[in-house]
Amino acid sequence: MTKTDLKASGLEVIGYRGIFPNRGKYIPADEALEYALEQCGVVVDARAPAAGEFLSMLPEWFFSGNWIPEYGYPEGGTG
């Protein structure tokens, strides 16, 4: 399923399940940015020109390795 298909279906990433060295870990989507920043040792100045773009792409990049995204409907949503 492509990102376009997922968006059209109403599904979204609700969390990330770790595999290999991250086995046994689960990070809810609403904690993903904070977790990625902490694990990378990054502190972001929100006033920086590219801060918004960086923060929006970081979780997708960080969780693209040893993590499997889990999809579901947002709270209150239905399939």
Long-range contacts (C-beta under 8 A, 24 or more apart in sequence): 6-71, 9-79, 10-73, 10-74, 10-77, 10-78, 10-79, 11-71, 11-72, 11-73, 11-79, 12-71, 12-72, 12-73, 12-74, 13-69, 13-70, 13-71, 14-70, 14-71, 14-72, 14-74, 15-69, 15-70, 16-63, 16-67, 16-68, 16-69, 16-70, 17-67, 17-68, 17-70, 18-66, 18-67, 18-68, 19-66, 19-67, 19-68, 20-66, 21-66, 22-66, 22-67, 27-63, 27-67, 29-59, 32-59, 32-62, 32-63, 33-58, 33-59, 35-62, 36-62, 36-63
